[in-house]
Amino acid sequence: MHLPLQNAPNIRSVLLVGGEGTVCATGFMGMGVKLWDLQVGSRGTLLRALGEQEHILQRGVVCLAYRGPLLASGGLDSTVRLWDLEAGGAARGLIRTGFPTHCLSCQTDVLLAGTRHNRINMYDTRVAEPLVKSLHLHSSHGYSDAVRCLAADDNYIISGSNDCTVAVYDRRAGKALKKLQLRTSMSSMSYSGSEVWAGDHRGMLHAFSMQAGVFKHLSQFDVGHTSPITGIHRSPGSLYTCSYDQTVKVHLPSAPPRTLCTLQQDWVYGLQSDGKRECQRSVVAASVGDPSRLLFIYDAVSGRRFLCDTGAQRSVIPASEADVPGEGLGPQLTTANGSPIHMYGVKSVELCFGGQRFIWDFVMTDIAFPILGADFLCAHNLLVDVKNNRLVDALTSSFTCTRGVVAYDGLRLTVGNGQVSPPPLWISRAYPAYLHISHH
């Protein structure tokens, strides 16, 4: 089923909340939360835009969680809003987290929120002062550090941070149980029984075990994803993963996982269900978007797709593990609100677009996709023809590349002080939000 979403590129979270998938909640970057009836027709029907009657609009909704009548939405505006689904989605409360919220988990007695500065806040939503405890399970070196994913039950809280650690908190003992240092950071997680599955920002799938209070990293598997795994869901007999590589994969949860099928989508942000383990029917919601008016082109040398962005003053590439020292190097890159973005020097890269070869110096930094900026485009007299999905040589009018891939409208990234539009969540693993990068 495809919902009739006119602003699909702005969706950052989707969650099935009505038993066996009868109602779907969607979180938007700029338009709050909407509820959809999946039983009426094949395309669904909009039930309500939450907060509309109360004139409440939560901006930057990137995560949703649900248990019983309570729906929680976490935003980059440093809030978690509570909605009562039994009362038609009426506003039930507002929690100010102090930092942007990146992940949520609803348990029987507590709401968990993973935020910037690597914090996990525990809230009792029934009381006026809801904060119960703030956990610091991961090292925090600044605003850019954040808890990216978490999963929990009545006994344990398991969380992953972009400091490349996975931590376990024992709720009964009230103390940290274990912290594993990995070589890569986890971007999504699913916890079911004694199994913990997690996807990292390089597209690898990780298996952990949680038995008798002992947490172990078992192995990692290459299941065919080539970009960060943005969502993962474990159900009886099946394991679902999705990625920025535009695929949703269904696997048998074996070692190694056996991939049963691969579904191609335009862009996929996450997989979520209502999280009820006892439910034997597997219902998974995927947040996807339709292609629009930005251009990616294929590099035959590296096999990667480069975003052509005339608003980016410098061309940038994702830093590899070998490129990342203890601290960032060179001029500081910052977000629009002044938060630092690490950069790791400059690297000369050979490229081949449409049969033509280039060599260019790229800034290495914490982004998910390589970007061709105005420096590269101007130096080679290239014009971005988005309508026809191509780059054009301005001097000869010959086509440099005619097999581009269009992406979302509204995605812009700048290394400089230009005024640009905000990008989608996935563009940077260091600050996956409304992101501008300034070069000082």
Stockholm file with secondary structure:
# STOCKHOLM 1.0

chainA/1-440         MHLPLQNAPNIRSVLLVGGEGTVCATGFMGMGVKLWDLQVGSRGTLLRALGEQEHILQRGVVCLAYRGPLLASGGLDSTVRLWDLEAGGAARGLIRTGFPTHCLSCQTDVLLAGTRHNRINMYDTRVAEPLVKSLHLHSSHGYSDAVRCLAADDNYIISGSNDCTVAVYDRRAGKALKKLQLRTSMSSMSYSGSEVWAGDHRGMLHAFSMQAGVFKHLSQFDVGHTSPITGIHRSPGSLYTCSYDQTVKVHLPSAPPRTLCTLQQDWVYGLQSDGKRECQRSVVAASVGDPSRLLFIYDAVSGRRFLCDTGAQRSVIPASEADVPGEGLGPQLTTANGSPIHMYGVKSVELCFGGQRFIWDFVMTDIAFPILGADFLCAHNLLVDVKNNRLVDALTSSFTCTRGVVAYDGLRLTVGNGQVSPPPLWISRAYPAYLHISHH
#=GR chainA/1-440 SS CCCCCTTGGGEEEEEECSTTTSEEEEEETTTEEEEEESSSSSSCEEEEETTTTTTCCCCSEEEEEEETTEEEEEETTSEEEEEEGGGTSEEEEEEECSSCEEEEEECSSCEEEEEBTTEEEEECTTSSSCEEEEECCSCCCSTTCBEEEEEECSSEEEEEETTSEEEEEETTTTEEEEEEECSSCEEEEEEETTEEEEEETTSCEEEEEEETTEEEEEEEECCSCCSCEEEEEEETTEEEEEETTSEEEEEECSSSCEEEEEEECSEEEEEECCCCTTCCSCCCEEEEECCCSEEEEECTTTCCEEEECTTCSSCEEECCGGGCCSSCBSSCEECTTSCEECEEEEEEEEEEETTEEEEEEEEEESCSSCEECHHHHHHTTEEEETTTTEEEETTTCCEEESCCEEECTTCCCCBSSCCCCCCCGGGCSSSCSSCCBEEC
#=GC SS_cons         CCCCCTTGGGEEEEEECSTTTSEEEEEETTTEEEEEESSSSSSCEEEEETTTTTTCCCCSEEEEEEETTEEEEEETTSEEEEEEGGGTSEEEEEEECSSCEEEEEECSSCEEEEEBTTEEEEECTTSSSCEEEEECCSCCCSTTCBEEEEEECSSEEEEEETTSEEEEEETTTTEEEEEEECSSCEEEEEEETTEEEEEETTSCEEEEEEETTEEEEEEEECCSCCSCEEEEEEETTEEEEEETTSEEEEEECSSSCEEEEEEECSEEEEEECCCCTTCCSCCCEEEEECCCSEEEEECTTTCCEEEECTTCSSCEEECCGGGCCSSCBSSCEECTTSCEECEEEEEEEEEEETTEEEEEEEEEESCSSCEECHHHHHHTTEEEETTTTEEEETTTCCEEESCCEEECTTCCCCBSSCCCCCCCGGGCSSSCSSCCBEEC
//
